Every structure is written in C-alpha cells, then in structure tokens.
C-alpha cells in the first residue's frame, strides 16, 4: 500500500505467488489481486481499510487480467490457458459463472460502463 500523500510504502500485503494484476471496487473497499504463480491460480481479495486478505478464490488456469463491473457486483478474470473468464460475485467472493469459448490465450479483460 502506498500513501498518495507521501508517495511512500506504508504496508506490504502478502498474497499468493506472482501477483500480476489488480482492480479496485468502485467504492474503494476491496482490491482483487490476480495471482498467476505456479500453484496459485487464484484471486486474493484485500480489505483496503484493514490491509488484510479476506478471501482467496481459486480460478483455473493461468489467470491474467481483471476488471470490475461499474456497480461493483462482479469481477471478471481472464484465464489464459483454459480460455475462459470466471465471474466472481463480490457479495460472496465465489465464482458465480464462467464464460467459456473466448478467443485463445486471453490476457486482459475490460468492462464498458
């Protein structure tokens, strides 16, 4: 965590291996961190007020990109090797659905408001 007032590191939050992408909910309450490291294949949920990991959600395989809907209800994660997009419900921090059949090797994901 970096203080924008001083541009200094004020806290380091341990997540699983090789965090590759992060998205913040519109209300700023949570950060969703994609962990791509060997054996990770997960999304860590950080409570931004406390700086603690409150959930670790398994997604497969080879997650890369992350985006949050404008209402903050869902998180979309691109899975590069499995060629799909898990959809995480932010209310339960569980995978609510998976979009399959996306183009090969998706890296990023974006949501249009």
Secondary structure, 3 states (H helix, E strand, C coil): CEECCCCEECCCCCCCCCEEEEEECCCCCEEEEEECCCCCCEEEEEECCCCEEEEEEECCCCEEEEEECCCCCEEEEEECCCCEEEEEECCCCEEEEEEECCCCCCCCCCCCC
